C-alpha cells in the first residue's frame, strides 16, 4: 500500500478501534449459548497495553501550511476519534442480518457504541425477572468465536466479552464492561404515550479489532463515565400490553481522563475529554472539548481541541455539514480554526482552515480551503 493510501486508511480508522464493536453490541448472529448463575465459566479476553503517544504541546506557527493543515485534519479526526466509525455493515438494532463488507460502511459514533451498550443494559433491566444474581449468556458469533454477556445485579456490573468473535470480515477480541450501573425507567401505560429511560455507569474498554478488507488491526483501551438518556413512545407488545419503541431521541455524554488507540502504526490518546452527542431523526450533533495526542511524525505531541460551534451530521452522512473547532496549545500563542462549510461533496471546497498569530485574534494570517478528499488524506 502506498503512503497516500495508507494515510487515507489511517484517517478513517484512527481512534476507532471500538468502532466495529457496534456489530457485537447490537447483537451477534448465530446460535445460542450457555445459561445463568452457576452455569458456564466466564471467559477472559485482553490485549497488550498501548504505549501512550508523546503529550508535549505542539507549536502552532503561521506560514507552515502542510504542518498546520495536518494538525487541523488530525484534530478533526480526533473529534471523529470520539466519533467516526466507518467499518462494517450494521443494518439492524437487533442483530447482524448480513455479513459486513468494506464497501458497505456507515458512520457511527463512539457515543453510539456506548449508547448501544446502554441499550443492552436497558433491555436487561427492563425485562429481568431475577435480581441479586449473576447471569452468564454466551452467543456464537456470525462466523466463529463467541460473545459472552455477564450481568451481576448484586454488584451492578454488566460486561460483554468477545473471544475472537468473527462477524464476517471483522474480528473482535476483548472486553467492554460497565460498573456501578444506574438506570431509571419512566414508561407510558398506553400505546403512543411517551417514555424516558436513562442509564449511567463507568465503562472500561480493552478491545482489538482485525479487519480483512482493508487489512488492519486496531486496539482501543480506556475507562470513562457515561450517561445515556433515551426517549420515544410506547407501542403494543402484541400480548395486550405495551413496550418502549425504538428511541426517537438520545443524548449520550462521555467524560474521562484517557482513551487510547493504536492502529498498528501510530498511537493516539484523548484525554480530559467531555463530549455530548445528540441523535434524532435529523442527524447527529457533537459538542465538547478534549486534548488530543498523536505519535505521528508530523504531530508527535498534543493539542487542545474545543468544539466552539456544534459539529452537525445529517442522518447517515459520512461528513458533517456545519461546525467549528479551535485548536490551541501551551507551546505557542496562536490557534488554528477549522470551519466546516455547507458542502459535503468530495470535490468541492468543504473545509476552511484559518491560522491566527494569537488565539484572541479575529483576523487570520493564513487561510486554506480543502475538499473532504484533501482534508481526509492529511490525517
Secondary structure as the mmCIF struct_conf table of DSSP 4:
data_model
#
loop_
_struct_conf.conf_type_id
_struct_conf.id
_struct_conf.beg_label_comp_id
_struct_conf.beg_label_asym_id
_struct_conf.beg_label_seq_id
_struct_conf.end_label_comp_id
_struct_conf.end_label_asym_id
_struct_conf.end_label_seq_id
HELX_RH_AL_P HELX_RH_AL_P1 UNK A 3 UNK A 13
TURN_TY1_P TURN_TY1_P1 UNK A 14 UNK A 15
TURN_TY1_P TURN_TY1_P2 UNK A 17 UNK A 18
BEND BEND1 UNK A 19 UNK A 19
TURN_TY1_P TURN_TY1_P3 UNK A 20 UNK A 20
HELX_RH_AL_P HELX_RH_AL_P2 UNK A 21 UNK A 26
BEND BEND2 UNK A 30 UNK A 30
STRN STRN1 UNK A 36 UNK A 36
TURN_TY1_P TURN_TY1_P4 UNK A 37 UNK A 38
BEND BEND3 UNK A 40 UNK A 40
HELX_LH_PP_P HELX_LH_PP_P1 UNK A 41 UNK A 43
HELX_LH_PP_P HELX_LH_PP_P2 UNK A 48 UNK A 54
BEND BEND4 UNK A 56 UNK A 56
STRN STRN2 UNK A 57 UNK A 57
HELX_LH_PP_P HELX_LH_PP_P3 UNK A 58 UNK A 59
TURN_TY1_P TURN_TY1_P5 UNK A 62 UNK A 63
HELX_RH_AL_P HELX_RH_AL_P3 UNK A 65 UNK A 81
TURN_TY1_P TURN_TY1_P6 UNK A 82 UNK A 83
BEND BEND5 UNK A 88 UNK A 88
BEND BEND6 UNK A 93 UNK A 94
BEND BEND7 UNK A 98 UNK A 98
TURN_TY1_P TURN_TY1_P7 UNK A 102 UNK A 103
BEND BEND8 UNK A 104 UNK A 104
HELX_RH_AL_P HELX_RH_AL_P4 UNK A 110 UNK A 127
BEND BEND9 UNK A 129 UNK A 129
BEND BEND10 UNK A 132 UNK A 133
STRN STRN3 UNK A 134 UNK A 140
BEND BEND11 UNK A 142 UNK A 143
STRN STRN4 UNK A 144 UNK A 152
TURN_TY1_P TURN_TY1_P8 UNK A 153 UNK A 156
STRN STRN5 UNK A 157 UNK A 166
BEND BEND12 UNK A 167 UNK A 169
STRN STRN6 UNK A 170 UNK A 186
BEND BEND13 UNK A 189 UNK A 190
TURN_TY1_P TURN_TY1_P9 UNK A 191 UNK A 192
STRN STRN7 UNK A 194 UNK A 211
TURN_TY1_P TURN_TY1_P10 UNK A 212 UNK A 215
STRN STRN8 UNK A 216 UNK A 236
BEND BEND14 UNK A 238 UNK A 241
STRN STRN9 UNK A 242 UNK A 244
BEND BEND15 UNK A 246 UNK A 246
BEND BEND16 UNK A 248 UNK A 248
STRN STRN10 UNK A 249 UNK A 262
BEND BEND17 UNK A 264 UNK A 265
STRN STRN11 UNK A 267 UNK A 280
TURN_TY1_P TURN_TY1_P11 UNK A 281 UNK A 282
STRN STRN12 UNK A 283 UNK A 294
BEND BEND18 UNK A 296 UNK A 296
TURN_TY1_P TURN_TY1_P12 UNK A 297 UNK A 299
STRN STRN13 UNK A 301 UNK A 314
TURN_TY1_P TURN_TY1_P13 UNK A 315 UNK A 316
BEND BEND19 UNK A 318 UNK A 319
BEND BEND20 UNK A 321 UNK A 321
STRN STRN14 UNK A 322 UNK A 328
TURN_TY1_P TURN_TY1_P14 UNK A 330 UNK A 331
BEND BEND21 UNK A 333 UNK A 333
STRN STRN15 UNK A 335 UNK A 340
BEND BEND22 UNK A 342 UNK A 342
BEND BEND23 UNK A 346 UNK A 348
STRN STRN16 UNK A 349 UNK A 356
BEND BEND24 UNK A 357 UNK A 358
TURN_TY1_P TURN_TY1_P15 UNK A 359 UNK A 360
BEND BEND25 UNK A 362 UNK A 363
BEND BEND26 UNK A 365 UNK A 365
STRN STRN17 UNK A 366 UNK A 371
HELX_RH_AL_P HELX_RH_AL_P5 UNK A 372 UNK A 378
#
